[in-house]
Amino acid sequence: MKVLFMKVFSLLLLFLLFTFSGISQGKIETSNNYAQKIMGNWMKDYIDMKDGSSNDDPTVDEIVASMLIFRKTNTVTVIQGKEAVNTPFEIFGDTLLVGRAVFYKIEKLTDYELVFTQILSDIPDYQLRRYHYLTTKESSGEYFERRYIKANLKIQANGDSAYAFSKYIFPKFRTGREMFRGANFNTFEDVYQYSYEAIETAFDFPARKNGNFKVAFMVSKSGILKDVTIQQSSDSSYNAKLIQAVLQTRKQWIPADIDGKLVNVVFNYEFDFGDDKEDVENDNNYFDPAIYANLMERGDRQIEKKNYIKAIKLYTKCILMKDDAFDALYKRADAYFTLKVEKNACSDWNYLATKGQKKAEALFIQNCLKR
């Protein structure tokens, strides 16, 4: 009996040993397979949530790496626009470790597609973002040129080439404000803010009057401000005044350059006063990402100042600009909720929930359903 027991025990032990060995071998093979397939250049395709719903914060797209380059030295180059950083990586089974403590689960890895999700405990799927990348033969420089430079190249009516004002192509701006006298603003955000505010201040539109204006102008490769044109106006009697306000900045521009080559840059600024949105709602071709970003930034600044009503007006303008302005809808709902206008906040959350936004659905259930 004892001999029989020992034989059974030995067979069971042997079975467990082979089973464990098979599992371990499977993990090793998976790791090796992934480690080989992941090598090379990957460009960002899109971001969604792990549960399949759309990304709940489109602004995240601006900060997530636009390109990943995995190398045989077990380092990955993480690139966003012009910024790049090298960091170590390792693969264990279907787990990707980037740096020292950031873990991702590889959900899919083929010869042309990479999909992964960050591993975070106690976070529901609808709050976890999923990142989709496609393989590319482009170098980081070629990708940047195509994605951020050539994509912004415009051909003017007179045949001249010009670039749309963007995060990577912009002139410098000398402010005329006394507190910054003589300073040159060299970042996209500062150039946008101070040039916009300079024109808005010079325009001096009546405070209690509603209005909406769009103006385009060019800062040439010589630093000359020209081609100032009104694209849209709610009151043509103010057009000349807006053109003059733009022209007042003509001595404040320093031309943009790309790798040392001076280039023309075209601006499209929109000035919205009051609640008059009729013209905007009827225009299906008015969307401009730079204007959208500016309105969002102005709304955020109003939130910082606790000017919630002004912020709501700016976020509303963003919402009218495109169908999937989820970031603006979330922020408007927060502002309404802070003002205790729960009905409007719930309306925004409910709309977002119908678009598959699980975060909004949870907020609606928590704050809007009476129990």
C-alpha positions in Angstrom: 0.0 0.0 0.0 2.8 2.3 0.9 4.6 1.5 -2.3 1.5 2.2 -4.3 1.0 5.6 -2.5 4.6 6.6 -3.3 4.2 5.7 -7.0 1.0 7.8 -7.2 2.6 10.6 -5.4 5.7 10.5 -7.7 3.5 10.5 -10.8 1.5 13.5 -9.5 4.6 15.4 -8.7 6.0 14.6 -12.1 2.8 15.7 -13.7 2.8 19.0 -11.8 6.5 19.5 -12.7 5.9 19.1 -16.4 2.7 21.2 -16.3 4.5 24.1 -14.6 7.4 23.7 -17.0 5.0 23.8 -19.9 3.4 27.0 -18.6 6.7 28.6 -17.9 8.0 27.5 -21.4 4.8 29.0 -22.9 5.4 32.3 -21.2 9.0 32.3 -22.3 8.0 31.6 -25.9 5.3 34.4 -25.7 7.9 36.8 -24.3 10.4 35.9 -27.0 7.8 36.2 -29.7 6.6 39.6 -28.5 10.2 40.8 -28.0 11.0 40.0 -31.6 7.7 41.4 -33.1 7.8 44.7 -31.1 11.1 45.8 -32.5 11.0 48.7 -34.9 9.0 52.0 -35.3 5.4 52.4 -34.3 3.2 55.4 -34.9 0.1 56.3 -32.9 -3.2 55.4 -34.5 -5.8 56.2 -31.9 -6.8 55.9 -28.2 -10.0 54.5 -26.8 -11.0 53.0 -23.4 -10.4 49.4 -22.5 -14.2 48.6 -22.5 -14.4 49.7 -26.1 -15.9 53.2 -25.5 -14.4 56.3 -27.1 -11.6 58.2 -25.3 -13.2 60.3 -22.5 -10.6 63.1 -22.8 -9.4 64.0 -26.3 -6.8 66.3 -24.9 -4.9 63.2 -23.8 -4.1 62.6 -27.5 -1.8 65.7 -27.4 0.4 64.3 -24.6 0.5 60.6 -25.5 3.6 59.5 -27.5 3.1 60.0 -31.2 5.8 57.4 -32.0 7.5 54.5 -30.2 10.8 53.1 -31.4 11.8 49.7 -29.7 15.4 48.7 -30.1 17.3 45.5 -29.6 19.3 47.1 -26.7 16.0 46.9 -24.7 15.4 50.6 -24.9 12.4 52.4 -26.3 12.5 55.9 -27.7 9.3 57.7 -26.7 8.5 60.6 -29.1 5.9 63.3 -28.8 6.3 66.0 -31.5 9.9 67.2 -31.2 10.5 65.8 -27.8 12.1 62.4 -27.3 13.3 60.4 -24.4 15.0 57.0 -24.1 13.9 54.5 -21.4 14.5 50.8 -20.8 11.8 48.2 -21.4 11.3 44.5 -20.7 8.6 42.0 -21.7 7.3 39.2 -19.4 4.7 37.1 -21.1 2.2 39.6 -22.3 3.3 42.3 -19.9 5.3 45.3 -21.1 7.4 47.1 -18.5 8.5 50.6 -19.5 11.0 52.4 -17.3 11.1 51.1 -13.7 7.5 50.9 -12.6 5.0 51.4 -15.5 3.3 48.1 -16.6 1.2 47.6 -19.6 -0.8 44.5 -20.8 -0.1 43.7 -24.5 -3.6 43.0 -25.9 -2.5 42.6 -29.5 0.8 42.4 -31.3 1.0 41.5 -34.9 3.4 42.4 -37.7 1.5 45.7 -38.2 -0.5 46.5 -35.1 0.3 47.0 -31.4 -2.4 47.5 -28.8 -1.7 47.8 -25.0 -3.4 49.0 -21.8 -1.8 50.3 -18.6 -2.1 47.9 -15.7 -3.7 49.6 -12.7 -5.4 47.9 -9.8 -9.0 48.7 -8.8 -9.6 50.9 -11.9 -12.7 49.9 -14.0 -12.3 49.2 -17.7 -14.2 52.3 -18.7 -11.5 54.4 -17.0 -8.5 52.6 -18.5 -7.2 53.9 -21.8 -6.1 51.6 -24.5 -3.4 52.6 -27.0 -3.3 51.6 -30.6 -0.2 51.9 -32.7 0.7 50.9 -36.3 4.1 49.8 -37.6 5.8 52.3 -39.9 9.0 52.3 -42.0 9.3 56.1 -41.5 12.0 57.5 -39.3 11.1 59.8 -36.5 12.2 62.8 -38.6 10.2 61.6 -41.6 7.1 61.0 -39.5 7.4 64.5 -37.8 7.8 66.2 -41.2 4.7 64.5 -42.6 2.5 64.7 -39.5 3.3 68.1 -38.2 4.9 70.1 -41.0 3.6 69.1 -44.4 0.1 68.6 -43.0 0.0 72.3 -42.1 1.2 73.5 -45.6 -1.3 75.7 -47.4 -1.2 77.2 -50.9 -2.5 80.7 -51.0 -4.7 82.1 -53.8 -1.7 84.0 -55.2 0.3 80.8 -55.4 2.5 81.5 -52.3 3.0 78.7 -49.9 2.3 79.3 -46.2 1.9 77.2 -43.1 -1.0 77.2 -40.7 -0.2 78.6 -37.3 0.4 75.5 -35.2 2.3 74.2 -32.2 5.3 73.5 -34.3 5.2 76.4 -36.8 4.8 79.8 -35.4 6.5 83.2 -35.5 7.7 84.9 -32.3 5.8 87.8 -30.8 7.1 91.0 -29.1 4.5 92.2 -26.6 3.8 95.9 -26.3 2.5 95.5 -22.8 4.5 97.7 -20.3 5.1 94.9 -17.9 6.8 92.8 -20.6 8.4 95.6 -22.5 11.0 94.3 -24.9 10.3 90.6 -24.2 10.0 88.1 -27.1 7.5 85.3 -26.6 9.0 82.1 -28.1 6.4 79.4 -27.2 3.3 78.6 -29.1 1.1 79.1 -26.0 2.6 82.5 -25.2 2.5 83.7 -28.8 -1.1 82.7 -29.1 -2.2 84.2 -25.8 -0.4 87.6 -26.0 -1.1 88.2 -29.7 -4.7 87.3 -29.3 -5.1 89.5 -26.3 -3.3 92.4 -28.0 -5.8 92.3 -30.9 -8.8 91.8 -28.6 -7.8 94.8 -26.5 -7.2 97.0 -29.5 -10.5 96.0 -31.0 -12.3 97.2 -27.9 -15.7 95.8 -28.9 -18.6 97.2 -26.7 -18.9 95.2 -23.5 -22.7 94.8 -23.6 -23.0 94.0 -27.3 -23.1 90.5 -28.8 -21.0 89.7 -31.7 -18.8 87.1 -33.5 -15.9 87.8 -35.8 -13.3 85.7 -37.6 -10.2 87.3 -39.0 -7.3 85.9 -41.1 -3.9 87.3 -41.6 -0.4 86.3 -42.6 3.0 87.0 -41.0 5.4 86.7 -43.9 8.9 85.2 -44.0 10.1 88.8 -43.8 8.1 89.4 -40.7 5.6 91.6 -42.5 2.0 91.5 -41.3 -0.3 91.4 -44.4 -3.4 90.0 -46.1 -5.7 90.9 -43.2 -9.2 89.8 -44.2 -12.5 89.4 -42.3 -13.7 85.8 -42.7 -17.0 86.2 -40.8 -18.7 89.2 -39.1 -21.9 89.6 -37.2 -21.7 93.4 -37.7 -19.8 94.7 -40.7 -19.7 98.2 -39.2 -17.0 96.9 -36.9 -14.9 95.2 -39.6 -12.6 98.1 -40.3 -12.0 98.5 -36.5 -11.0 94.8 -36.2 -8.6 95.1 -39.2 -7.0 98.1 -37.6 -6.6 96.2 -34.3 -4.8 93.4 -36.1 -2.5 96.0 -38.0 -1.6 97.6 -34.7 0.5 94.5 -34.0 2.5 94.8 -37.3 5.8 95.8 -35.5 5.6 93.0 -33.0 6.2 89.9 -35.2 9.4 88.0 -35.8 9.1 85.5 -38.7 8.8 81.8 -38.2 11.4 79.4 -39.5 11.7 75.6 -40.1 15.2 74.3 -39.6 16.6 77.8 -40.3 14.5 78.5 -43.4 12.1 81.4 -43.0 8.4 80.7 -43.9 5.1 82.4 -44.2 2.5 81.6 -41.5 -1.3 82.1 -41.7 -3.4 82.9 -38.7 -7.2 82.4 -38.2 -8.4 84.1 -35.0 -12.0 84.2 -33.8 -13.4 86.7 -31.4 -16.7 85.9 -29.8 -18.6 88.4 -27.6 -21.8 87.5 -25.8 -24.2 84.7 -26.7 -24.7 85.2 -30.4 -24.0 81.8 -31.9 -26.4 81.8 -34.9 -23.8 82.4 -37.6 -21.5 79.7 -36.1 -24.2 77.1 -35.9 -25.0 77.6 -39.6 -21.4 77.3 -40.8 -20.4 73.7 -41.4 -16.8 74.6 -42.5 -15.6 76.8 -39.6 -13.7 74.3 -37.4 -10.1 75.2 -36.8 -8.1 73.2 -34.2 -6.0 76.2 -33.1 -9.1 78.3 -32.5 -10.7 75.4 -30.6 -7.5 75.0 -28.4 -7.5 78.8 -27.7 -11.2 78.8 -26.6 -10.5 75.8 -24.3 -7.5 77.5 -22.8 -9.5 80.7 -22.2 -12.3 78.7 -20.6 -9.8 77.0 -18.3 -8.4 80.3 -17.3 -11.9 81.5 -16.4 -12.4 78.4 -14.3 -9.1 79.2 -12.4 -10.5 82.7 -11.8 -13.9 81.1 -10.7 -15.7 83.0 -13.5 -17.8 79.9 -14.2 -20.4 81.7 -16.4 -17.8 83.0 -18.8 -16.1 79.6 -18.9 -19.5 78.0 -19.8 -19.9 80.4 -22.7 -16.4 79.5 -24.0 -16.9 75.8 -23.6 -20.3 76.1 -25.3 -18.5 77.7 -28.3 -16.2 74.7 -28.5 -19.2 72.3 -28.3 -20.8 74.1 -31.3 -17.6 73.7 -33.3 -17.6 69.9 -33.5 -19.7 66.9 -32.7 -17.2 65.1 -30.4 -16.2 68.0 -28.2 -16.2 65.6 -25.2 -13.6 67.5 -23.2 -15.6 70.7 -23.5 -18.8 68.9 -22.5 -17.2 67.4 -19.4 -15.8 70.8 -18.3 -19.1 72.6 -19.0 -20.9 70.1 -16.9 -18.5 70.5 -14.1 -19.0 74.3 -14.2 -22.7 74.0 -14.2 -22.5 71.6 -11.3 -20.3 74.0 -9.4 -22.9 76.7 -9.9 -25.5 74.3 -8.6 -27.3 74.2 -12.0 -27.7 70.4 -11.7 -30.3 70.2 -14.5 -27.8 71.5 -17.2 -24.9 69.4 -15.8 -27.1 66.3 -15.9 -28.1 67.1 -19.4 -24.4 67.2 -20.5 -23.5 64.0 -18.7 -26.6 62.2 -20.1 -25.6 63.3 -23.6 -22.1 62.0 -23.1 -23.4 58.8 -21.7 -25.5 58.3 -24.9 -22.2 58.6 -26.8 -20.7 55.7 -24.9 -18.8 57.7 -22.2 -18.9 55.4 -19.2 -17.3 58.1 -17.0 -20.3 60.4 -17.8 -22.7 57.6 -17.2 -21.3 57.0 -13.7 -21.5 60.8 -12.9 -25.1 60.9 -14.1 -26.1 57.9 -12.0 -24.2 59.4 -9.0 -25.5 63.0 -9.2 -28.7 63.0 -11.2 -30.8 59.9 -10.4 -32.9 60.5 -7.3 -32.8 57.6 -4.8 
